[in-house]
Amino acid sequence: MEPHLPELRALGADVWAIALTPPRRAAAYLERYPLPLRVAVVPGRKLCVALGLGRTTWWSILSPPSIGRYLAAILRGTWPRKPVKGEDLLQLGGEVVVDAAGVIRWLYRSRTATDRPRVSAVLKAVAQAAATSPTGSNS
Amino acid sequence: MLSVGDRLPDLELRLPDERLLPLSDLRGRPVLLIFLRHLA
């Protein structure tokens, strides 16, 4: 998503990475590897459960396609690390587009550990939310 | 379970420096929330 941040910001959207990790872990990571977007963390699973973000299984995480993606990440220089207390490696991610009024306009629940939505779908959803927002560039 | 058309609840997130971030603070402009399993 990083290459598309300028497009998202041009639409008047805020972009937040919500990390399912303890705050200290996120702070330590960001100190070493700064990200070009805002980061917040989720304490507990309450929000994930509310959004219907599921949990995967170890069998799925260790499946050949997932292992292939992890190997690709290693080749790019990102090594898997040990989990810390407060992290749930089986929790799945997702993406949510919320409009200016706080209403969910688009929701993608990852089906596997490496499943992400198409960038084009995310951009379209953000553009639609921006079009209904009084502060959006399309208003 | 929340779905499209529902209002995001007024839960609180935390910033990496441990400050609270009420979701209501994100109102006023469209927001893309990317839930990551972990940062790395």
Backbone of each chain as ProteinMPNN parsed JSONL, in Angstrom:
{"seq_chain_A": "MEPHLPELRALGADVWAIALTPPRRAAAYLERYPLPLRVAVVPGRKLCVALGLGRTTWWSILSPPSIGRYLAAILRGTWPRKPVKGEDLLQLGGEVVVDAAGVIRWLYRSRTATDRPRVSAVLKAVAQAAATSPTGSNS", "coords_chain_A": {"N_chain_A": [[0.822, -1.216, 0.0], [2.09, 1.12, 0.494], [3.259, 2.518, -1.814], [1.003, 3.765, -2.747], [0.176, 5.687, -1.016], [0.337, 8.527, -1.521], [-1.8, 8.846, -3.352], [-3.964, 8.135, -1.773], [-3.868, 10.111, 0.184], [-4.275, 12.324, -1.372], [-6.911, 12.036, -1.831], [-7.915, 12.944, 0.443], [-7.819, 11.308, 2.613], [-7.078, 9.789, 5.772], [-4.574, 7.499, 6.73], [-4.097, 4.69, 8.611], [-2.048, 2.322, 10.131], [-2.948, -0.434, 11.898], [-1.649, -2.118, 14.362], [-1.476, -5.382, 15.614], [-0.231, -5.748, 18.154], [1.765, -5.347, 21.157], [2.109, -1.973, 22.535], [4.8, -1.19, 23.214], [6.337, -2.931, 21.733], [5.654, -2.16, 19.175], [6.633, 0.464, 19.217], [9.382, 0.021, 19.475], [9.908, -1.31, 17.095], [9.217, 0.658, 15.21], [11.059, 2.595, 15.764], [13.314, 1.493, 14.775], [12.599, 0.799, 12.18], [11.189, 3.073, 10.578], [7.872, 3.943, 9.544], [5.946, 5.2, 6.779], [3.4, 5.922, 7.474], [0.748, 6.526, 9.839], [0.714, 4.849, 12.97], [-1.09, 2.77, 15.096], [-1.992, 0.777, 17.949], [-3.784, -2.19, 18.833], [-5.26, -2.874, 21.801], [-5.842, -5.957, 23.068], [-8.488, -8.126, 21.777], [-10.89, -6.977, 21.219], [-11.791, -5.046, 19.293], [-11.109, -6.349, 16.931], [-12.73, -8.612, 17.084], [-15.213, -7.351, 17.049], [-15.216, -6.379, 14.463], [-15.251, -8.662, 13.098], [-12.943, -9.889, 12.325], [-11.164, -12.697, 11.683], [-9.61, -15.665, 13.084], [-6.777, -17.57, 12.249], [-5.348, -20.815, 11.559], [-2.708, -22.885, 12.837], [-2.08, -24.791, 10.977], [-2.827, -23.572, 8.577], [-1.085, -21.366, 8.574], [1.3, -22.667, 8.278], [1.125, -23.685, 5.769], [2.08, -24.558, 2.374], [1.75, -22.289, 0.477], [1.754, -20.087, 2.266], [4.216, -20.396, 3.537], [5.83, -20.005, 1.336], [5.383, -17.273, 0.863], [6.443, -16.196, 3.192], [9.096, -16.944, 2.815], [9.681, -15.395, 0.602], [9.544, -12.895, 1.783], [11.715, -13.069, 3.489], [13.755, -13.155, 1.627], [13.6, -10.568, 0.802], [14.689, -9.363, 2.904], [13.377, -9.255, 5.323], [13.041, -10.821, 8.234], [11.227, -13.38, 9.909], [10.101, -12.992, 13.267], [10.302, -13.762, 16.776], [7.256, -14.209, 18.574], [5.847, -11.966, 21.037], [4.663, -11.577, 24.431], [1.239, -10.941, 24.5], [0.806, -10.796, 21.83], [-1.008, -12.266, 19.18], [-0.563, -14.723, 17.163], [-2.275, -16.039, 15.538], [-4.315, -14.377, 14.931], [-6.117, -12.809, 12.376], [-5.717, -10.246, 9.882], [-7.031, -7.292, 8.272], [-8.834, -4.819, 6.329], [-10.3, -1.623, 6.641], [-12.524, 0.83, 5.58], [-13.554, 3.901, 6.643], [-15.991, 6.432, 6.754], [-16.189, 10.09, 6.932], [-17.982, 10.485, 8.944], [-17.691, 8.397, 10.583], [-18.758, 6.013, 9.808], [-18.703, 2.701, 8.661], [-17.63, 2.039, 5.467], [-16.525, 0.204, 3.808], [-15.2, -3.038, 3.977], [-12.783, -5.439, 4.523], [-12.04, -8.661, 5.247], [-9.321, -10.529, 6.05], [-8.612, -13.758, 4.817], [-6.626, -15.563, 5.113], [-3.325, -15.757, 6.592], [-1.692, -14.303, 4.92], [-3.324, -13.036, 3.198], [-4.473, -10.244, 1.469], [-6.423, -7.379, 0.485], [-7.138, -6.38, -2.949], [-5.28, -3.655, -4.215], [-6.528, -1.871, -5.94], [-9.189, -2.155, -5.228], [-9.196, -1.143, -2.663], [-8.451, 1.53, -3.102], [-10.626, 2.39, -4.622], [-12.699, 2.135, -2.759], [-11.914, 4.001, -0.823], [-12.02, 6.329, -2.352], [-14.755, 6.467, -2.831], [-15.71, 6.828, -0.24], [-14.544, 9.247, 0.317], [-15.873, 10.859, -1.462], [-18.293, 11.237, -0.279], [-17.678, 12.661, 1.85], [-17.467, 15.691, 3.715], [-14.989, 16.864, 3.816], [-13.574, 15.673, 1.892], [-11.681, 15.402, -1.18], [-13.301, 15.31, -3.33], [-15.572, 16.636, -2.78]], "CA_chain_A": [[0.0, 0.0, 0.0], [2.953, 2.292, 0.651], [3.387, 3.346, -3.017], [-0.269, 4.425, -3.057], [-0.172, 6.657, 0.022], [0.025, 9.858, -2.078], [-3.151, 8.827, -3.933], [-4.929, 8.113, -0.673], [-3.861, 11.421, 0.84], [-4.889, 13.266, -2.303], [-8.358, 11.865, -1.676], [-8.288, 13.517, 1.729], [-7.972, 10.227, 3.592], [-6.043, 9.407, 6.728], [-4.254, 6.069, 6.656], [-3.515, 4.203, 9.862], [-1.756, 0.896, 10.301], [-3.35, -0.872, 13.228], [-0.833, -3.299, 14.635], [-2.014, -6.249, 16.656], [0.983, -6.015, 18.925], [1.835, -4.412, 22.296], [2.661, -0.659, 22.164], [6.266, -1.114, 23.309], [6.898, -3.667, 20.602], [5.469, -1.303, 17.996], [7.55, 1.601, 19.324], [10.747, -0.459, 19.205], [10.0, -1.599, 15.662], [9.161, 1.901, 14.436], [12.318, 3.316, 15.965], [14.312, 0.875, 13.88], [12.093, 0.807, 10.798], [10.082, 4.05, 10.503], [6.883, 3.73, 8.487], [5.438, 6.487, 6.281], [1.995, 6.117, 7.827], [0.538, 6.528, 11.28], [0.554, 3.504, 13.528], [-1.71, 2.607, 16.417], [-2.056, -0.642, 18.29], [-5.061, -2.628, 19.39], [-5.132, -3.651, 23.031], [-6.832, -7.035, 23.115], [-9.124, -8.531, 20.522], [-12.265, -6.479, 21.196], [-12.115, -4.417, 18.01], [-11.025, -7.386, 15.89], [-13.944, -9.421, 17.191], [-16.339, -6.519, 16.606], [-15.154, -6.26, 13.0], [-15.349, -9.995, 12.501], [-11.65, -10.372, 11.824], [-11.077, -14.049, 12.199], [-8.326, -16.232, 13.476], [-6.386, -18.653, 11.368], [-4.863, -22.012, 12.252], [-1.286, -23.147, 12.577], [-1.99, -25.558, 9.73], [-2.88, -22.604, 7.481], [0.146, -20.567, 8.578], [2.414, -23.509, 7.829], [0.828, -24.252, 4.447], [3.096, -24.192, 1.373], [1.671, -20.914, -0.037], [2.174, -19.144, 3.293], [5.667, -20.528, 3.713], [6.431, -19.351, 0.173], [5.35, -15.817, 1.052], [7.426, -15.863, 4.229], [10.427, -17.057, 2.2], [9.858, -14.204, -0.245], [9.833, -11.772, 2.69], [13.1, -13.249, 3.95], [14.641, -12.753, 0.527], [13.582, -9.097, 0.756], [15.429, -8.883, 4.067], [12.539, -9.209, 6.516], [13.02, -12.135, 8.866], [10.203, -13.571, 10.941], [10.655, -12.867, 14.612], [9.551, -14.456, 17.813], [6.152, -13.429, 19.141], [5.99, -11.555, 22.427], [3.425, -11.67, 25.196], [0.256, -9.96, 24.042], [0.584, -10.967, 20.392], [-1.759, -13.459, 18.813], [-0.103, -15.012, 15.8], [-3.362, -16.617, 14.747], [-5.279, -13.329, 14.579], [-6.018, -12.354, 10.996], [-5.863, -8.809, 9.675], [-8.103, -6.84, 7.403], [-8.786, -3.392, 6.035], [-11.603, -1.0, 6.845], [-12.642, 2.222, 5.175], [-14.576, 4.566, 7.438], [-16.188, 7.78, 6.211], [-15.928, 11.182, 7.871], [-18.937, 10.409, 10.052], [-17.381, 7.222, 11.396], [-19.527, 4.861, 9.338], [-17.918, 1.758, 7.862], [-18.064, 2.051, 4.072], [-15.937, -0.943, 3.103], [-14.572, -3.898, 4.978], [-12.174, -6.647, 3.966], [-11.521, -9.545, 6.289], [-8.348, -11.464, 5.483], [-8.998, -15.161, 4.995], [-5.428, -16.286, 5.533], [-2.328, -14.873, 7.195], [-1.048, -13.453, 3.913], [-4.375, -12.526, 2.302], [-4.748, -8.81, 1.519], [-7.306, -6.986, -0.632], [-6.511, -5.729, -4.102], [-5.067, -2.216, -4.012], [-7.549, -1.138, -6.701], [-10.434, -2.183, -4.458], [-9.02, -0.228, -1.53], [-8.488, 2.901, -3.623], [-12.008, 2.677, -5.025], [-13.497, 2.306, -1.543], [-11.538, 5.273, -0.198], [-12.542, 7.397, -3.211], [-16.206, 6.562, -2.608], [-15.916, 7.41, 1.093], [-14.15, 10.661, 0.225], [-16.886, 11.582, -2.233], [-19.421, 11.538, 0.608], [-17.144, 13.37, 3.007], [-17.403, 17.147, 3.5], [-13.598, 17.306, 3.696], [-12.93, 14.927, 0.823], [-11.293, 16.237, -2.312], [-14.33, 15.252, -4.358], [-16.789, 17.295, -2.351]], "C_chain_A": [[0.853, 1.263, 0.0], [3.091, 3.139, -0.625], [2.13, 4.152, -3.336], [-0.681, 5.451, -2.007], [-0.442, 8.05, -0.552], [-1.375, 9.926, -2.679], [-4.205, 8.905, -2.828], [-5.01, 9.476, 0.002], [-4.476, 12.481, -0.059], [-6.416, 13.181, -2.239], [-8.849, 12.438, -0.343], [-8.383, 12.497, 2.84], [-6.776, 10.153, 4.542], [-5.802, 7.914, 6.573], [-3.548, 5.676, 7.94], [-3.225, 2.714, 9.734], [-2.113, 0.551, 11.737], [-2.625, -2.182, 13.501], [-1.419, -4.085, 15.8], [-0.847, -6.705, 17.519], [1.037, -5.036, 20.097], [2.502, -3.09, 21.89], [4.183, -0.615, 22.186], [6.937, -1.812, 22.138], [6.8, -2.82, 19.332], [6.455, -0.141, 18.02], [8.977, 1.179, 18.974], [10.932, -0.728, 17.713], [10.083, -0.304, 14.847], [10.429, 2.737, 14.609], [13.376, 2.792, 14.993], [13.908, 0.966, 12.413], [10.922, 1.79, 10.705], [9.155, 3.75, 9.319], [6.327, 5.079, 8.039], [3.964, 6.696, 6.564], [1.859, 6.028, 9.336], [0.263, 5.103, 11.756], [-0.12, 3.6, 14.895], [-1.766, 1.114, 16.698], [-3.403, -0.937, 18.934], [-4.792, -3.395, 20.674], [-6.226, -4.715, 23.09], [-7.497, -7.256, 21.776], [-10.494, -7.893, 20.324], [-12.645, -5.9, 19.832], [-12.081, -5.443, 16.874], [-12.276, -8.257, 15.893], [-15.141, -8.635, 16.67], [-16.385, -6.425, 15.082], [-15.239, -7.618, 12.31], [-14.048, -10.478, 11.884], [-11.369, -11.711, 12.492], [-9.701, -14.433, 12.705], [-8.033, -17.391, 12.54], [-5.93, -19.848, 12.203], [-3.375, -22.172, 11.969], [-1.118, -23.908, 11.264], [-1.98, -24.614, 8.524], [-1.59, -21.789, 7.412], [1.318, -21.365, 8.015], [2.151, -24.151, 6.466], [1.878, -23.795, 3.435], [2.96, -22.773, 0.824], [2.137, -19.879, 0.997], [3.679, -19.192, 3.495], [6.388, -19.857, 2.546], [6.474, -17.849, 0.327], [6.33, -15.387, 2.139], [8.847, -15.938, 3.654], [10.712, -15.839, 1.318], [10.2, -12.987, 0.617], [11.272, -11.857, 3.194], [14.069, -12.809, 2.869], [14.681, -11.234, 0.378], [14.262, -8.498, 1.985], [14.623, -8.791, 5.343], [12.417, -10.604, 7.104], [11.872, -12.234, 9.849], [10.86, -13.468, 12.316], [9.756, -13.593, 15.594], [8.384, -13.588, 18.289], [6.476, -13.034, 20.578], [4.639, -11.681, 23.106], [2.457, -10.576, 24.722], [-0.005, -10.035, 22.553], [-0.16, -12.28, 20.157], [-1.432, -13.767, 17.363], [-1.21, -15.58, 14.921], [-4.419, -15.577, 14.349], [-5.056, -12.882, 13.137], [-6.248, -10.852, 10.91], [-7.051, -8.479, 8.795], [-7.941, -5.363, 7.129], [-10.197, -2.83, 6.096], [-11.535, 0.436, 6.346], [-13.837, 2.812, 5.919], [-14.75, 5.978, 6.876], [-16.025, 8.836, 7.301], [-16.857, 11.144, 9.08], [-18.684, 9.198, 10.939], [-18.146, 5.98, 10.993], [-18.648, 3.99, 8.437], [-18.471, 1.728, 6.441], [-17.529, 0.879, 3.274], [-15.157, -1.752, 4.123], [-14.035, -5.149, 4.299], [-11.578, -7.451, 5.109], [-10.569, -10.551, 5.638], [-8.76, -12.896, 5.806], [-7.829, -16.035, 5.414], [-4.422, -15.264, 6.068], [-1.725, -13.912, 6.178], [-2.052, -12.854, 2.932], [-4.587, -11.033, 2.527], [-5.668, -8.463, 0.361], [-6.505, -6.41, -1.793], [-6.404, -4.229, -3.838], [-6.148, -1.418, -4.729], [-8.868, -1.081, -5.941], [-10.358, -1.213, -3.28], [-9.135, 1.223, -2.009], [-9.906, 3.302, -4.013], [-12.876, 2.946, -3.793], [-13.19, 3.644, -0.874], [-12.094, 6.438, -1.024], [-14.041, 7.576, -2.991], [-16.506, 7.191, -1.25], [-15.584, 8.899, 1.064], [-15.216, 11.48, -0.487], [-18.081, 11.97, -1.373], [-18.98, 12.331, 1.823], [-17.081, 14.86, 2.727], [-15.977, 17.654, 3.34], [-12.872, 16.595, 2.57], [-12.649, 15.817, -0.381], [-12.362, 16.267, -3.389], [-15.588, 16.001, -3.972], [-16.9, 18.682, -2.97]], "O_chain_A": [[0.413, 2.329, -0.43], [3.045, 4.366, -0.538], [2.183, 5.11, -4.107], [-1.767, 6.025, -2.095], [-1.381, 8.707, -0.102], [-2.064, 10.936, -2.538], [-5.192, 9.634, -2.932], [-6.096, 9.939, 0.35], [-5.116, 13.419, 0.417], [-7.117, 14.143, -2.557], [-10.043, 12.418, -0.045], [-8.958, 12.773, 3.893], [-5.634, 10.417, 4.165], [-6.734, 7.154, 6.312], [-2.528, 6.259, 8.307], [-4.071, 1.944, 9.279], [-1.627, 1.182, 12.676], [-2.958, -3.222, 12.932], [-1.802, -3.524, 16.826], [-0.529, -7.891, 17.595], [0.404, -3.982, 20.032], [3.359, -3.076, 21.006], [4.796, -0.061, 21.273], [7.957, -1.358, 21.62], [7.729, -2.768, 18.526], [7.043, 0.207, 16.996], [9.689, 1.892, 18.266], [11.976, -0.416, 17.14], [10.894, -0.178, 13.929], [10.819, 3.489, 13.716], [14.205, 3.538, 14.473], [14.739, 1.176, 11.53], [9.767, 1.365, 10.75], [9.603, 3.357, 8.242], [6.247, 6.008, 8.843], [3.336, 7.562, 5.955], [2.743, 5.518, 10.024], [-0.327, 4.284, 11.053], [0.255, 4.42, 15.732], [-1.607, 0.293, 15.795], [-4.06, -0.06, 19.495], [-4.164, -4.453, 20.643], [-7.411, -4.386, 23.155], [-7.122, -6.654, 20.769], [-11.193, -8.224, 19.367], [-13.697, -6.228, 19.285], [-12.917, -5.409, 15.971], [-12.812, -8.596, 14.839], [-15.981, -9.171, 15.946], [-17.462, -6.395, 14.486], [-15.294, -7.7, 11.083], [-14.046, -11.363, 11.028], [-11.344, -11.82, 13.718], [-8.771, -13.627, 12.743], [-8.94, -18.098, 12.1], [-6.116, -19.87, 13.42], [-2.858, -21.653, 10.98], [-0.149, -23.703, 10.533], [-1.228, -24.82, 7.571], [-1.062, -21.547, 6.327], [2.207, -20.817, 7.364], [2.876, -25.059, 6.057], [2.501, -22.75, 3.624], [3.976, -22.088, 0.708], [2.825, -18.917, 0.654], [4.335, -18.157, 3.611], [7.425, -19.22, 2.732], [7.465, -17.209, -0.026], [6.973, -14.343, 2.026], [9.694, -15.101, 3.966], [11.828, -15.322, 1.29], [11.029, -12.159, 0.242], [11.96, -10.842, 3.312], [15.081, -12.169, 3.153], [15.665, -10.677, -0.108], [14.396, -7.279, 2.097], [15.126, -8.297, 6.353], [11.758, -11.47, 6.529], [11.575, -11.269, 10.553], [12.028, -13.816, 12.49], [8.627, -13.978, 15.289], [8.518, -12.369, 18.393], [7.276, -13.686, 21.248], [3.61, -11.866, 22.455], [2.846, -9.418, 24.571], [-0.939, -9.406, 22.057], [0.049, -13.268, 20.862], [-1.967, -13.141, 16.449], [-1.089, -15.595, 13.696], [-5.301, -15.856, 13.538], [-3.925, -12.609, 12.734], [-6.901, -10.265, 11.772], [-7.954, -9.294, 8.606], [-7.018, -4.726, 7.636], [-11.158, -3.467, 5.665], [-10.595, 1.167, 6.659], [-14.958, 2.309, 5.842], [-13.765, 6.644, 6.558], [-15.754, 8.507, 8.456], [-16.542, 11.715, 10.124], [-19.381, 8.995, 11.933], [-18.187, 5.001, 11.739], [-17.943, 4.494, 7.563], [-19.647, 1.427, 6.236], [-18.022, 0.589, 2.183], [-14.529, -1.196, 5.024], [-14.764, -5.833, 3.581], [-10.716, -6.967, 5.843], [-10.975, -11.329, 4.775], [-9.195, -13.202, 6.916], [-8.012, -17.105, 5.993], [-4.651, -14.056, 5.999], [-1.293, -12.818, 6.542], [-1.661, -12.233, 1.944], [-4.851, -10.605, 3.651], [-5.695, -9.176, -0.642], [-5.352, -6.008, -1.637], [-7.327, -3.616, -3.303], [-6.634, -0.415, -4.208], [-9.583, -0.081, -6.002], [-11.339, -0.548, -2.945], [-9.828, 2.037, -1.398], [-10.33, 4.43, -3.76], [-13.688, 3.871, -3.788], [-14.097, 4.338, -0.415], [-12.582, 7.42, -0.464], [-14.539, 8.701, -2.966], [-17.436, 7.986, -1.118], [-16.256, 9.709, 1.704], [-15.439, 12.646, -0.161], [-18.8, 12.917, -1.693], [-19.778, 12.638, 2.709], [-16.689, 15.268, 1.633], [-15.76, 18.738, 2.799], [-11.7, 16.867, 2.311], [-13.294, 16.848, -0.575], [-12.347, 17.136, -4.261], [-16.563, 16.015, -4.724], [-17.872, 19.394, -2.718]]}, "seq_chain_B": "MLSVGDRLPDLELRLPDERLLPLSDLRGRPVLLIFLRHLA", "coords_chain_B": {"N_chain_B": [[-21.716, -8.679, 14.899], [-19.89, -6.19, 13.237], [-20.654, -4.479, 10.177], [-20.657, -3.222, 6.773], [-21.996, 0.028, 6.696], [-22.507, 0.201, 9.35], [-21.777, 2.087, 12.314], [-18.518, 2.788, 13.386], [-17.481, 1.63, 16.522], [-16.955, 3.56, 19.564], [-14.29, 2.847, 20.462], [-11.038, 2.59, 22.018], [-7.831, 3.029, 20.734], [-4.296, 2.508, 21.02], [-1.447, 4.565, 20.877], [1.948, 4.026, 19.769], [3.496, 5.186, 21.769], [2.047, 4.714, 23.978], [-0.019, 6.467, 24.513], [-3.553, 7.122, 24.587], [-5.81, 6.639, 21.885], [-8.703, 7.64, 20.941], [-11.145, 6.242, 18.832], [-13.002, 7.988, 17.935], [-11.612, 10.285, 17.527], [-10.705, 10.113, 14.999], [-12.595, 10.955, 13.314], [-14.16, 13.063, 10.801], [-12.849, 13.03, 8.461], [-12.309, 10.779, 5.707], [-11.094, 7.532, 6.545], [-8.622, 5.055, 6.252], [-8.153, 2.042, 7.678], [-5.686, -0.182, 8.315], [-5.374, -3.306, 9.289], [-2.849, -5.03, 10.72], [-1.274, -8.151, 11.166], [1.128, -8.297, 12.436], [3.936, -6.087, 12.818], [6.26, -6.796, 11.544]], "CA_chain_B": [[-20.539, -8.363, 14.095], [-20.066, -4.975, 12.458], [-20.528, -4.616, 8.729], [-20.77, -1.962, 6.041], [-23.179, 0.785, 7.085], [-22.5, 0.371, 10.809], [-20.842, 3.084, 12.832], [-17.404, 2.209, 14.139], [-17.715, 1.956, 17.936], [-15.999, 4.493, 20.165], [-13.248, 2.144, 21.207], [-9.774, 3.324, 22.081], [-6.587, 2.385, 20.332], [-3.142, 3.11, 21.684], [-0.306, 4.916, 20.048], [3.129, 3.291, 20.236], [4.013, 5.763, 23.019], [1.08, 4.303, 24.995], [-1.148, 7.383, 24.645], [-4.814, 6.603, 24.063], [-6.305, 7.241, 20.649], [-10.109, 7.283, 20.738], [-11.504, 6.155, 17.412], [-13.788, 9.171, 17.578], [-10.673, 11.326, 17.099], [-10.403, 9.927, 13.576], [-13.734, 11.436, 12.521], [-13.996, 14.337, 10.118], [-12.311, 12.744, 7.135], [-12.281, 9.325, 5.512], [-9.934, 6.867, 7.146], [-8.34, 3.666, 5.91], [-7.505, 1.328, 8.768], [-5.069, -1.419, 7.825], [-5.066, -4.163, 10.433], [-1.707, -5.898, 10.435], [-1.068, -9.194, 12.181], [2.293, -7.817, 13.166], [4.624, -5.081, 12.026], [7.326, -7.401, 10.734]], "C_chain_B": [[-20.825, -7.121, 13.231], [-19.951, -5.262, 10.967], [-20.705, -3.246, 8.089], [-22.088, -1.266, 6.405], [-23.264, 0.997, 8.59], [-21.498, 1.458, 11.2], [-19.747, 2.372, 13.623], [-17.575, 2.587, 15.605], [-16.619, 2.87, 18.481], [-15.006, 3.755, 21.062], [-11.982, 2.983, 21.194], [-8.633, 2.447, 21.589], [-5.479, 3.01, 21.176], [-2.087, 3.451, 20.655], [0.907, 4.159, 20.574], [3.73, 3.869, 21.517], [3.038, 5.579, 24.17], [-0.059, 5.306, 25.208], [-2.399, 6.766, 24.039], [-5.213, 7.349, 22.792], [-7.762, 6.804, 20.487], [-10.43, 7.248, 19.243], [-12.308, 7.38, 16.976], [-12.885, 10.321, 17.126], [-10.376, 11.247, 15.607], [-11.526, 10.452, 12.688], [-13.394, 12.747, 11.834], [-13.397, 14.192, 8.734], [-12.302, 11.236, 6.956], [-10.979, 8.729, 6.039], [-9.827, 5.448, 6.616], [-7.576, 3.067, 7.076], [-6.979, 0.003, 8.223], [-4.657, -2.247, 9.033], [-3.976, -5.151, 10.042], [-1.567, -6.934, 11.544], [0.125, -8.831, 13.058], [3.037, -6.874, 12.244], [5.718, -5.668, 11.159], [7.22, -8.905, 10.811]], "O_chain_B": [[-21.868, -7.026, 12.584], [-19.238, -6.176, 10.551], [-20.881, -2.241, 8.778], [-23.151, -1.888, 6.419], [-24.001, 1.865, 9.058], [-20.512, 1.703, 10.505], [-20.017, 1.474, 14.421], [-17.795, 3.76, 15.907], [-15.517, 2.944, 17.939], [-14.908, 4.018, 22.261], [-11.872, 3.959, 20.452], [-8.496, 1.287, 21.978], [-5.721, 3.936, 21.95], [-1.867, 2.716, 19.692], [0.895, 3.695, 21.714], [4.393, 3.155, 22.27], [3.18, 6.211, 25.217], [-0.97, 5.041, 25.992], [-2.318, 5.982, 23.093], [-4.973, 8.549, 22.66], [-8.031, 5.725, 19.958], [-10.024, 8.135, 18.491], [-12.299, 7.76, 15.805], [-13.337, 11.227, 16.426], [-9.858, 12.197, 15.019], [-11.43, 10.404, 11.461], [-12.465, 13.451, 12.23], [-13.434, 15.124, 7.93], [-12.288, 10.493, 7.937], [-9.917, 9.348, 5.98], [-10.822, 4.726, 6.54], [-6.487, 3.526, 7.421], [-7.744, -0.825, 7.73], [-3.692, -1.913, 9.72], [-4.155, -5.989, 9.158], [-1.726, -6.618, 12.723], [0.112, -9.041, 14.271], [2.802, -6.858, 11.036], [6.067, -5.086, 10.132], [8.022, -9.612, 10.201]]}, "name": "protein", "num_of_chains": 2, "seq": "MEPHLPELRALGADVWAIALTPPRRAAAYLERYPLPLRVAVVPGRKLCVALGLGRTTWWSILSPPSIGRYLAAILRGTWPRKPVKGEDLLQLGGEVVVDAAGVIRWLYRSRTATDRPRVSAVLKAVAQAAATSPTGSNSMLSVGDRLPDLELRLPDERLLPLSDLRGRPVLLIFLRHLA"}
